[in-house]
Amino acid sequence: MNKSPQRIRHETRLRILEVVSVRPVTPLMLRITLGGDDLEGFASPGHGDHIKVFFPQAGEDIIVPVLGPEGLAFPAGAPRPEMRDYTPRYHDPRRRTLDVDFVLHGDGPASTWAAQARVGQKIVIGGPRGSLIVPDDFDWYLLAGDETALPAIGRRLEELPSTARAIAFIEVAGKDEEQVIRSSASVDIHWLHRDGQQPGNNGLLLDAIKAAEFPDGDCYAFIAGESSMSKAVRAHLVSERSFKDEWIKAAGYWLRGVADAHEPH
């Protein structure tokens, strides 16, 4: 049986959306619901999908780039928006809404915008450009990551069928940052608390995975978060646990000490 994940390409479109609601998930995680007619035709079938969000500079109106054959073009002389990648957390095509979760870490254009977001504000998004569809018939699934990967991990756990089994390792700042994730699958979640340790500069995820006992059978692993951590976990799974490399997705969502570092998907 072929269990290789399948890539799907989507038409690249830019959409102007409006903030519909802003609500906290945890003290440091904010869920912003975006909506509007521009969501017509939006598709995000993969749990690890990414949209590009264009954040206007403080006090400035949104800038809508033009998507041409050579990529994005911005109006001459206009303040260029900052761009960041985010996971679509929930998409409701009937209501034409899209939920995006933001980590409030105190700095950066995304966190700054999210902290001041109000109902009625406009924002521009693009994508997803493509999706990676992972089959639901693996014997079990391993998911691991920090807060930046939590939207993708949470979405995957919630979307798994009741016949699936999954083990998740999720690094967060502390007990207050644990989320309620409901799944019909058999799920075992291990919450790892930094408790003052620096994000991306600790061995919490790698050490926990090294110490874990895993079930037998074919596994698909999704690892995401700080780039060095993702690479280290992948190396361990392949060299020490005999995981198949082609059944591992290890993504660097950020790199310690580097702004806007994100590996392509």
N, C-alpha and C positions, 0 to 999 in steps of 0.2 A: 504494500500500500504506500502511495506517495504522500509523505507528510510535509513536503517542502512548502514553506510559506509562499503565498502568491502575491505579487505586486500588481496593484491596479493604479493606473494614471487617471487623474481628473483634469478637466479643463480649468486652467488657472484663471481665476476671476478676483477682482477687487470688489469689496462690498462696504458700503457705508451703513453702519448699524447704530442703534441708539441704546443707551443704558436703560434697562427696564427695571432692574432691582439690584440692590447691593446688600449682601447679608454675610455675617461672619460664620464660617464653618468651625473654626477654632480661634483662639486669641490671635494667631499669626497667619491664618489662612482666610482669605476673603473670596466669596463666590459672587461674581458679577454676571448677571443675565443680560445678554444683548439680544436685540430683536429688530425686526423690520422686514419690509417686503424684499429687500436685497438678499434675504436668506432663501428665497425661492431657488430651488435647484442645488442647494448646499448638500454635500454628502461627506460623511466621515465614518466609513465602515470599520476602520482599524483603530484599536485602542491606543496605539502609539502615534496616531496622526498628529500633525502639527499645522497650525495656522500661523501666519505672520501677522502680528499686531503692530500698527503704526501709531506711536505715541507722540502727540503734538508737544512742542516745547511749552513750558509753563506760560500761561496767559495767552497763548496763540490758538487760533482756530485750526481745525484739522486741515491737513494738506492731502489732497487726493492725487497720487501719482498717476501717470499714464503708463499702461502696460503695453510695450511695443515689442518688435522682433528682437531688439537688443536688451530687453529687460525693462526695469523701471526707469522712468524719466520724471524728474521733479521740476516744478515751475522755477524758472530762473529768478534768483534773488529771494525766493521764499525760504524760511527756516526749515531745514530738512528734519523730518521726524525721526526719532529713534525707532528701530525695529527689533522686536524680540519674538521668539517662537513660543507658542503655548499649545497645550493639549486641549482639544474640545472635550469638556467633561460630560456634558449632556447636550443633545440636540433634539429638539421637538419640532419636526417638520410641519405638524399640524398647526401649532401655535406660532411657528416661525420664531423660535427662540434658541439661543445658544448660551450655555453656561461655561464660564472660564474661571478657573481658580487661580488666585494670585497669592504668593507668599509675601507677607509684609516684613521685609528684612531691613527696612529703614533707609535704603538708598537705592539709586538706580532709577531710570525713567519709568519702568513698569510698576515697581512698588510705589513710587511717588504718585503716579497717575491713579493707581488703584485706591490709594489711601484718600484721595480727594474726589473720587468718582461720585457723581450724583445722577439721579434719574433724569433723563432727558438729554444728557451729554452725548455727543457723537464720537464715534471712533471708526477707524478704517481697518479692515482685516483683508488678508489675501490667503487663498488656499482652502484646504490642503491641496498640494500638488499631486500627492499620491498616497496610497494606503498599503500597508503590509497586512495581509489576511492570514492569520495563523489558524490552522485546522483545530477543531475541537476534539479530535480523537486521539490525542496523546494520552499516555497512561497517567501522567501528572504534569503539573506546571510549577516552575519556580519563578518567583517575581521578587526583585530586590531593588531598593533605591531609597533616596532621601526625599525631602519634601517636594523637590522639583519633579520627581517621578511619581509622586502620590496620585495626581489626577489620572495618569495612565494606568497605574496599578489598580487603583480603586475601580476605574471603569472596567478593566479586564475582569476583575473578580466578580463584579456585578453582572457582567454579560456572559460569563461561563455557564454552560448548561448544568443541570442537576447531576448528570452522569460524570462530571469532571471532578478532579482532585487538584488542589493547589496549596503550595506553601509559600508564604510571603514574609520577607524581612524588610521592615520599613524603619528608617532612621528619622527621628524627629527631635526637636529641641527638648521636650520633656513630656510628662504624663498628660498635660493639658492639650497637647497637640495630636493626641490620638483621635482618630475619626471613627464614626460608626459606618462600617461597610457591610451591606447586606448582600448575600449571595445565596443562590440556590445550590451551588456546588459545595463539595466538602472542602472547607477552607481552614487552614491553620495560619494565623497571623502572629508574627513575632514583632512587637514594637520595641525598638532600640532607642533609648533615651541618651542624648548627649550630655544633659545635665551640666552645661557650662563648657564642654569641650567645643573646639572650633569645628564648624561644618567643613567636610572635605579634608580634614587634617587629623583624622583618627582612624582606628582600625575596626570600628564597631561592626560594620557590615561584613567585611572580609573575615574577621575573627568568628562572628556568629555562624557564617556559612561554613567555615572550616570545621567548626565544632558540631555541626548538625548531622543527624543521621537521616539519610534520604531513602525513600522507598525504591523498590526495583522498578524496572520498566522504562519505556521511552519518555524522555522529558524534554519540554521546550522551556528554555530559560529566557527571561526578559530582565535585563540589568540596566539601570539608568540612574544618572545623577552626576556626581563629580567625575570628570573624565578619568583621572588616575585610578579611582576606586573601581570604575566599571571595567577597565582593562585588567586590573589585578584580580577581580572576581572571575572574569572570563578565563584568564590564564590558569587559575586554580581549578575551575570546573573541567577544563580540557585536559590539563596535565595530571591532576591528582584524582579527579572523579570520573574520568573517561567519558565526559559528555561529548556529543558530536558537535563540532564547531558550527556546522551549518544549522544546528537547532538552537543556537544562542544568538540573541540580539543584545549586544552590549553598546549602549549609547552614552556619549558624553554630553550631558545637557549644560554643563558649565565646567570651567577649569579654575581651580583655586588661584587667585591673584590676577586673573585675566577677565576683563569685562566683555560681555557678549561673545563668549566662546561656546559654540554649539556645533557639534559634528553634524554633517548633512545626513538626511534620512532617505 
